[in-house]
Amino acid sequence: MSTQRYNRYEKARIIGARALQIAHGAPVLIETDQTQPILIAAEEYDAGVLPFTVNRGQHT
């Protein structure tokens, strides 16, 4: 993960999207004992290994 900080809504969106990927069979990026996709995704987020970015463009 880059040095960009995410607000709580962005963090929830990133973790939720990653949990959905894991639930559909995506490989897990870290070693973990967790079995629930949401918990695995949260651990991956905390480890900083998720390749997600947030585009904070202007809304019209």
Contacts in CASP RR format, 6 or more apart in sequence:
PFRMAT RR
TARGET T0000
AUTHOR 0000-0000-0000
METHOD contacts of the structure
MODEL  1
MSTQRYNRYEKARIIGARALQIAHGAPVLIETDQTQPILIAAEEYDAGVL
PFTVNRGQHT
1 45 0 8 1.000
1 48 0 8 1.000
1 49 0 8 1.000
1 50 0 8 1.000
1 52 0 8 1.000
2 53 0 8 1.000
4 53 0 8 1.000
4 54 0 8 1.000
6 14 0 8 1.000
6 54 0 8 1.000
10 54 0 8 1.000
11 45 0 8 1.000
13 54 0 8 1.000
14 45 0 8 1.000
14 50 0 8 1.000
14 52 0 8 1.000
14 54 0 8 1.000
15 38 0 8 1.000
15 41 0 8 1.000
15 42 0 8 1.000
15 45 0 8 1.000
16 38 0 8 1.000
16 41 0 8 1.000
17 52 0 8 1.000
18 41 0 8 1.000
18 44 0 8 1.000
18 45 0 8 1.000
18 50 0 8 1.000
18 52 0 8 1.000
19 37 0 8 1.000
19 38 0 8 1.000
19 40 0 8 1.000
19 41 0 8 1.000
20 37 0 8 1.000
22 28 0 8 1.000
22 37 0 8 1.000
22 40 0 8 1.000
22 41 0 8 1.000
23 37 0 8 1.000
28 40 0 8 1.000
28 44 0 8 1.000
29 44 0 8 1.000
29 47 0 8 1.000
29 49 0 8 1.000
29 50 0 8 1.000
30 40 0 8 1.000
30 43 0 8 1.000
30 44 0 8 1.000
30 47 0 8 1.000
30 49 0 8 1.000
32 39 0 8 1.000
32 40 0 8 1.000
32 43 0 8 1.000
34 40 0 8 1.000
34 43 0 8 1.000
41 50 0 8 1.000
44 50 0 8 1.000
END
